[in-house]
């Protein structure tokens, strides 16, 4: 079984104020890729945005696992 590696995280939509969300949009995905984990520190002052990014990445990873699992069973 091959281990998956996350190499890119793209935020495709959001409802955040761009100037407010810029820092977490840059840092959180980089940290997730670097550590290969969603267990990363949040950015002070942008707690909800940071958690939103982390939860969205977890959701996408879970969906990818399900899709991969279903493909390998066929």
LOFITOR-865636 format. One record per residue: residue in three letters; x, y, z of N, C-alpha, C in turn. Coordinates in pm, whole numbers, padded with zeros to 5 digits, always signed. Layout:
BEGIN
ALAXYZXYZXYZ;...
***
This chain:
BEGIN
UNK+00084-00118+00000+00000+00000+00000+00089+00125+00000;UNK+00063+00218-00087+00141+00339-00099+00087+00446-00005;UNK+00178+00513+00063+00138+00620+00153+00116+00748+00072;UNK+00004+00813+00096-00027+00939+00028+00048+01053+00094;UNK+00088+01148+00011+00157+01267+00060+00082+01389+00010;UNK+00054+01480+00099-00011+01605+00061+00096+01701+00011;UNK+00080+01747-00113+00180+01835-00173+00126+01974-00205;UNK-00007+01987-00204-00066+02117-00239-00201+02130-00169;UNK-00223+02248-00115-00353+02281-00057-00395+02413-00119;UNK-00511+02412-00182-00562+02532-00249-00695+02571-00187;UNK-00704+02695-00142-00830+02746-00089-00908+02801-00207;UNK-01017+02732-00241-01091+02766-00363-01206+02861-00339;UNK-01253+02870-00214-01358+02968-00183-01357+02996-00034;UNK-01403+03115+00000-01411+03154+00141-01497+03279+00153;UNK-01535+03308+00276-01615+03427+00305-01542+03521+00400;UNK-01411+03510+00406-01332+03590+00498-01292+03723+00434;UNK-01265+03823+00518-01211+03949+00471-01068+03921+00426;UNK-01034+03949+00300-00903+03910+00248-00784+03957+00332;UNK-00784+04080+00377-00670+04129+00454-00659+04058+00589;UNK-00772+04019+00647-00773+03949+00775-00728+03804+00760;UNK-00764+03743+00649-00739+03600+00630-00607+03570+00560;UNK-00539+03669+00512-00418+03647+00434-00314+03563+00507;UNK-00285+03597+00631-00182+03526+00706-00217+03378+00728;UNK-00336+03346+00780-00366+03203+00796-00377+03129+00662;UNK-00422+03196+00556-00431+03132+00425-00292+03095+00373;UNK-00192+03170+00411-00055+03140+00368+00012+03039+00461;UNK-00002+03058+00591+00075+02979+00687+00016+02842+00715;UNK-00112+02833+00741-00173+02705+00781-00151+02597+00674;UNK-00182+02623+00546-00157+02517+00446-00009+02476+00438;UNK+00082+02573+00448+00225+02540+00445+00263+02449+00561;UNK+00211+02479+00679+00241+02398+00797+00185+02256+00782;UNK+00064+02245+00727+00003+02113+00707+00087+02031+00610;UNK+00132+02093+00501+00214+02022+00404+00349+01984+00465;UNK+00410+02076+00536+00541+02051+00595+00537+01937+00698;UNK+00433+01935+00781+00424+01834+00887+00349+01708+00842;UNK+00280+01718+00726+00195+01609+00679+00092+01571+00784;UNK+00038+01676+00848-00060+01658+00955-00145+01783+00966;UNK-00269+01765+01006-00354+01881+01034-00343+01923+01180;UNK-00258+01858+01254-00234+01894+01393-00127+02003+01398;UNK-00167+02124+01356-00076+02238+01350-00128+02349+01441;UNK-00040+02440+01476-00079+02553+01560-00169+02649+01483;UNK-00266+02705+01553-00349+02808+01493-00277+02942+01507;UNK-00322+03041+01433-00262+03173+01436-00344+03262+01528;UNK-00277+03317+01628-00343+03403+01725-00415+03518+01655;UNK-00537+03541+01695-00617+03648+01636-00699+03602+01517;UNK-00670+03483+01467-00746+03429+01354-00788+03285+01384;UNK-00832+03265+01507-00864+03130+01554-00969+03062+01466;UNK-01078+03128+01440-01185+03063+01362-01143+03037+01219;UNK-01071+03132+01159-01022+03112+01023-00923+02996+01019;UNK-00833+02992+01115-00734+02883+01122-00804+02749+01135;UNK-00898+02738+01228-00972+02613+01245-01053+02579+01120;UNK-01108+02679+01055-01184+02654+00932-01098+02592+00824;UNK-00977+02642+00809-00884+02585+00710-00850+02442+00747;UNK-00816+02420+00873-00778+02286+00919-00894+02188+00898;UNK-01015+02227+00934-01131+02138+00918-01160+02112+00771;UNK-01143+02212+00685-01167+02193+00542-01065+02095+00483;UNK-00940+02105+00526-00839+02013+00478-00869+01871+00528;UNK-00907+01857+00653-00944+01725+00705-01060+01665+00627;UNK-01160+01747+00596-01274+01700+00519-01231+01654+00379;UNK-01146+01733+00314-01099+01697+00180-01017+01568+00184;UNK-00932+01552+00286-00853+01429+00298-00942+01308+00322;UNK-01044+01323+00405-01138+01213+00429-01212+01175+00302;UNK-01255+01272+00225-01323+01244+00099-01230+01176+00000;UNK-01104+01218-00003-01006+01155-00093-00982+01011-00052;UNK-00976+00984+00078-00956+00847+00125-01073+00757+00083;UNK-01194+00809+00098-01313+00732+00060-01312+00705-00089;UNK-01282+00808-00168-01280+00793-00313-01172+00693-00355;UNK-01056+00703-00295-00945+00611-00325-00984+00468-00287;UNK-01047+00453-00172-01089+00322-00124-01190+00260-00220;UNK-01285+00338-00265-01388+00287-00356-01328+00250-00492;UNK-01231+00328-00538-01166+00300-00666-01086+00171-00660;UNK-01016+00149-00550-00933+00030-00538-01016-00097-00523;UNK-01142-00084-00480-01229-00200-00464-01290-00244-00596;UNK-01292-00157-00693-01354-00191-00824-01260-00264-00915;
***
